[in-house]
Amino acid sequence: MKKNSAIEYVILFIIIFSAQTVFPWGAEGHKMINKMSVDFFPPEMKAFKKWQDYLSEHAPDPDTRKEFDKTEAPKHFIDIDFYKEFLAGKMIENEDSLIAEYGKTEVVKTGILPWATLETFKELTKAFKEHNKDEAQKLAADLGHYVADGHQPMHTVLNYNGQLTDQKGVHARYEITMVDAHLKELEDSFQPVPAPFIKEPLNFIFNYISNSNSVCGILFEADNFAFKESGSRRSNEYYRLMWFRTGYITEVQFNSAAEDFASLVYTAWVNAGRPSFGKMK
């Protein structure tokens, strides 16, 4: 009996671990953000809206790569409040400078999401310049994933799973179970506007990550409130109250992720010389 219980526990752990680490925002959340992003493309990129299905379908690809690429996982988060500079309001944004201060091992361990996003943006610019449609689509889908991760508050904080505040499991409760139950409301909440050109992409990336980090307190407070009122962290009543307290900010994060992703795609396209859709081969 004990042996069977142990096996069941291991299986349960694997399921929970996979839910928390393989599909941030949930696969459906990532697909939605990439799908809706094309509605934020400026009029001059209207033709590129035809990429919508591809961007949506391949939004989860970077998570899938975690299964066979050991370098992939750190690209999906940054526990930015680990750094004393961030807490003092003067974050070191240059990766080499941060490594010089903390060492590469520590920086990678803490997450390299901003620089993975920037590198993907640069590669997308190159693909646009080369009129390489297949590569540009692939990189754009990846870029959307990383931008979305940067808008998921739990991907920007040391207490990423509530493990420091006796709220373990809040990561998956929020970004998967709750979000997946409200996909229709989230999709209806999008309010597309033409995405702007970004003059300083790395600073732009750090700004939205900083904003995401500032939202974490709301999520942790909502989790405790829903638990206190419902007496559970699994019940329908818990999730109803969790959405009641966090639905608005989640809609904001989804909208911001789609717009910011579109801004970076637009900026890459402009920096590449505005290649026409017809020239992409």
N, C-alpha and C positions, 0 to 999 in steps of 0.2 A: 504493500500500500504506500509506504513511504517512497519507494523507488518510483512508482507511477506518479506520485505527487511532485517529485523532484523533476521528472521529465516534463510534466505539464507546466511547471514553473519556468523551466528553461524555454519551452515553446512560447509561453506568454511573454517572456522577456524579449525574445527575438522579435515577436510581432510588435511590441511596444517600441523597441529600439528602432526597428525599421520604420515605423510610422513617424518617429521623431527625426530621423536622420536622412532618410532616403527622399522624402517628398515634402520639403518645406513649402508652406502655404497650401500644401496638398497639391497633387498633380492637377486637379481641376482648377484650383486657384491660380496656379501658374499659367495654365492654358488660357484662362479668362483674361488675365492681365495682358498677355501677348496678343490675344485676339482683339481686345478693345483698343490697344495702343494705336492701331492704324487709323482709327477715327480722330486721333490727335495729330496725324501728319498734316503739315501745312498744305495749302492748295497746290503748290508747285510739285509736291510729291504724291499727288492724287493717284497716279498710275501704280504706285508701289503698294496701294491697298490690296492689290491682287495677291500679295504675299500673305494675306491674313491667315488662310487655312494652314499654310506651312508653319508660320510663326507659332500658331496655337498648338498644332500637333507636336511640334518639336520642343516646346517650352520645357518639358521635364528632362530633356536629354542630359544636361549637366548632372542631375541627380543620379541618373542611370550609370553615368561614367564612374561614380564613386565605387561601384561594385568591382571595377577592375583597374582603376587608376588611383593609386595611393596619394597622388599629388592633388587630387580634385577637392577633397573634403574641406581643407582650409580656405578654399576660394569662396565658400558660401556664407562666411560669417566674419565678424570682428568683434571681440569683446572689448569694445573701445573704452569702456570705463575702467579697464585695467590700467590704462596709461595715466600717469600723474599729470601729464601735459594736457590731456583732454579735460580732466577734472578742473584744471586751472584755466580752461578756456583758450588754450593755445596749442592745439594738437600738432604734432610733427606729421605733416602729410607726405613728405618725401620718403619713400620706402627705404632707400639706402641710408638716409640720415637716421631713420628709426632703428634700423638694424645696427648701425654704428653705436647707438645709445643702449640698445637692449640685447643685441645678439640675434642672429638669424633664427636660431631654434625657438627662442621666446616669441619672436614676431610671428613665425609660422604657427606656433601653438595657439597664439591669441587670435589668429585668423587674418587672412590677406584679401578679404573681399574687395576693398577699394581698388587695390592695384590689379586684381584679376579683372575687375570691371573695366579699368582704364586700358589694360592690355587688349582686351577683347574689342573695345572701342577703336583702338589704333589699328588692329587687324581688320576690322570692318571697313575702316577708311581705306586701307590698302586694297581690299577686295573691290570696293567701289571704283577706285582708281583704275584697277585692272579690268573692270567690266566683267568680273567673275561672278555670275549670278548664283551659282551653287554655293560657292564659298561665302558670299555675302549673306545669303539666306541663313545658312548654318550659323554664322557668327552673330547675325542679328537675333536669332532665336536664343542663342546662348546669352547674349547681352541682356535680353529681356529677362532671362532667369536671374542673372546676377543683380540686376536693378531691382527686381521684385524682392529678392532676399534682403537687399539693403533697406527695403521699406517694411520688412517684417521685424517688429521691435525685438523679438526674442533672439534675432540673429545679430544683435548689436550690443549685447549686455552680458556681463559675467554671470549673472544669475539667470542664465538662459533657459533653465528648466525648473526654476523655483527651488532648486536644490539648496540654496543658501537661506531660504525663508520658510522652510517646511511646507512648500507648495509643489513638491515634486510631481512632474507630469503635466504642469500647466502649459508647457510648450505645445504638446500634441492636442490637449484639450481645446486650446484656443485656435491654433492655426489649421487644424484638420477637422476635428469633430464639429466644432462650432461653425467654422467657415463653410464646410461642406453642406451644412444644414441650411445655410442662408445664401446660397449661390445666386438664386433668383433676385433677392433683394440687392445683392452686391452688383449684379449686372445692370439692374435698373437704376443704380445710383450714379453711373458714369455720366459726366457732363463734359464732353469733348470741347476743347478749344485748340486753336493752332499752336503747336509746340514751338517754343522759342529756340533760337540759336544759342549755344552755350560757349562763352568765351574761354572759360577756364574749367575744363571737364573734371579734373581731379578735385578741385575745390568744390565744384558742384556736387560731386559724389559724396564727399565728406559732409557737406551740408545736409543732404537728405538722410545720411546715416545718423548724424547728430540729432536731427529731428525725430527719427525713429526711436533712438535711445531715450529721448525725453518722454516718450509715450509709455514706456515700460511701467512706470509707477501706476498708471491708470489700469493696466492689465492685471497687475498683481493685486491691487486693491479690489478690483472687480471679482477676481477669483476668490478672495477671502470673503467678500460680501455674499457672493452666490452660495458659497459653502456654508456660511453662518446661517443664512436664511432658509436654505433647503436641507441642511444636515447631510449633504452628500456632495461628492464631486463627480458623480456619474449620472445622476438623475436628470430627467427631462426638465425639472424645475430649476436645477442648477444651470443648465444650458440656456434656459429661457432668461434667467436673470443675468447670466454672463453676456448674452447678446444685448439685453436691455442696457447694460452698463458700457459695453464696448462696441456696439454696432456702428455708431456714428464714426468713431475714430477709425474703425476698420474700413468703412467706406472711403474715408479720406485717404487712408494709406493705399487702397487699391487704385483710386483715381490718380493719386500722385505718382504711383509706380508706373501706370500706363503713360501718363504725360511725360514723366522724366525719361522713360525709355524712348518714347517718340522723339524727345528733344535730342537725345544722344544719337539716335539714328539719323535724324535730320542734320545734325552738326557734322557727323561723319560724311554724309552725302555732300554737303556744301564744301567741306574741306577737300573732298575728292574731286571737286570741279563740277558738281551737279550733273553727273552722267545721266543721260536719258534712259528711261525704262527700256526702250527698244534696243539700246546698245548693250544691255546686260545679257551676256551669253553664258 
